[in-house]
């Protein structure tokens, strides 16, 4: 299971669960490899940056490739939050009698709070490329979930357990042997379940006190979907 887990410097609190990274005042730098999307989480006192992605490259040597990423970043109040999530699948140079299959799935959850929570700079992209590979199957899907609340809150233990379970099901798609069309449907259904978990969590999040007009808004969950 290829999770984009950043190397950690000083981390006051890390959530328990597969692929779930929770940060308060930590600074975490990403490890980057030529064949992998950069991923990580950086949080200064007022600015948070989350970068996640999946990258799959199939060719004559590696005919069937599947990469996935599933990461949760929990941030407290921040002046500015940037979230970047990408899924890229490439099939290159395979023959008609032995076509390639390349799949990339990336799920990113970012929670943030305070008066700047709704001003998050979010980018969610997917890209599928066939390079001299007319019979190849190439599929990419990026799912991004942004939770904005007026006051600080953390995901419940039940929610983390549910997300970890969904994470395992995303990973299981890798060895399912299903068609590309079915993988796409299953990926969408798992994204719908993530949204359901987050909607429930947002419903219990602390409301604004009314003392700060800029932070007087109802908790929201925004889902971005990009499938190619």
N, C-alpha and C positions, 0 to 999 in steps of 0.2 A: 504494500500500500504506500503510494508515494505522496506523502503530505509535505507541503512546503513549510517546514518548521524552521523558524529562524534560530540562529545561534544566540543564546541568551547571555547577556552580561549580568546585570543585577536585576532580578525580578522579584519584587515583594510578594506577588501572589500569582500562581499559575493554576488554572482550572484543571480539574481531573476529568479526563475524557479524551478519546481518540481525536486528534486533529483540532482540539479546542485550545486556543491561546488567549488567556485573560491577562490584561496588563493594567497597572495603575500608574506608576511613575517610572516605569522601566524604559530603557532604550535597547531595542533589539535590532541587530543588523542582519541582513539576509545573506545567505550563501548563494552564489550564482555560478552556474555551470553552462557551457556552450549549448547543451542539449536540453536545458531546463529553463522554465520561466522563473524569473526572480520572485522571491516571496519574502515577506517579513512584516514586522510591525515596529513602528518607531513612535514613541510618545515622549515629547518634552513636557514642560510644565503646562503649556497651553496649546500645543500643536500635535496632532496625531496623524500618522501616515500608515496605511495598511496596503500591502501589495501581495497579491496571490495569483497563482495561475497554474495551468496544466499545459504540457507540451508533448505532443506525440509525433514521431517521425518514422514512417514505414518506408522501407526500400527493399531491394532484391535480397539483401542480407537479413533484414528483420522485417518479414512480410506482414506480420500482425502485431500492431503496437496499440497500447491503451494506457493513457495516463489520466489520473484524476487528483483533484485537490479539494479538501473540505476543511475550511478554517473559520473559527469564530474569534473575533476581536471584541473585547469588552472595554470600552473607554468611559471614563467619567466626564465631567464637564470640561469642554475644550473650546478655545476660541476658534480654531479651524481644524477640520478633519478632511483628509484626502484618502479616498479608497479606490484602489485600482484592481480590477479582476479581469483576467484574460484566459481564454481557452484557444489553443492553436493546434490544428491537426494537419499534417502534411503527408502525402503519399507521393513517392518519387521513383520514376524509372522502372516500375515493375512491368512484366510482360502480360500479354493478353491471356496466356494459358496459366499464369500464376500471378494474379492481381494482388495488390496490397490492400490492407485494411488498417486505417488509422483513426483512433477515437480519442478525444480529449474532453474531459468534463471538469469544470471548476465551480465550486460553491463557496461563496464568501458571505459571512455575516458580520456586520459591524454595528455595535451599539454605541450611542453617544448621548450626552445629556447637556442641558443648560440652554442659555439664550442663543448659542450658535449651532445648536444641534440640527436645525433644519437647513443650515447653509452648507452642508457637507458637499464637497467636490467629489462626485462619484463617477467613475468610468468603468463600464462593463462591456467587453468586446469578445467576440469569437471569430475565428478565421479558419476556413477549410480550403486547402490547396491541393490540387492534383498537378504534379509536374511531370509531363510526358508519361502520364499514367491513366489512359482513357477508361480502362475497365476497373479502376480501383474504387474502393469505398472509403470515403473520408467524411468524418462527422465531428463537429465541435459544438459545445454548448456551455455558455457562461451564465451563472445565476448569482445575482448579488442582492442581498437583503440589508436594508438600512433601517435600524430602529432608532427613533429620535424621541427622547422623553424630556420633560421640563426639569426633572430632578434626577439625581443619581439613582440608579438601581442596578441590580445584577440578576442574571438569569437564575432561576431556581434549580435545585438539584434535579428535579424531575425533568425539567426542560433540557438540561445538559445530558441526562441519560437518554432522552428521546433523540436528541440530535446525534449522539454517539451511535445510536442504533441505526439512524438514517445513514450516517457515515458508512457504517459497515455494509449497508445495502448498496450504496453507491460503489463501494469497492467490489462487491460481489458481481456487479455488471461486467467486470473485467473478464471473468471466467464463465460467464453465462452461456456463451455460444449463440446468443440471440441475434436476430437480424438487426441491421442498423435502424430500421424504422421502429422496431420494438424497443431497442435501447433508448431511442429518442423519447418514446412514450413513457417508458419507465423513469427516465431522467426528469421529465416534466412532472410526473406524479410525485416523485421524491421531493422536488422543489415545492410543490403544492403543500406537502406535509411539513416542510420546514417553515413555510409561511404560516401555516395553521398554528404551529408551536409558538412562533414569535408573536402572532396576533393575541394568543392567550396570555403570553407574558406581558405584552404591552397593556392589556386590559387591567392587569393588577399593579402596574407601575405607579409610583407616587404621582399625584397630580400637582399642579402649580399651587403655590400658596396665595397668589394674588398680589404679592408684594412687589413683583417685578413684571411689568407689562410685557417685556420682550420675551419672557419665559413662560407666559401665560398661554399655553397651547396644550391640546390633547395629545397624548402619546400616539405616534404613528409608526407603521411598518410599510416600507416601500420596497417592492420587488422589481428588479431589472432582469429581463430575460433576453439573451441574444443567442440564437441558434443558427448554425450554418450547415 
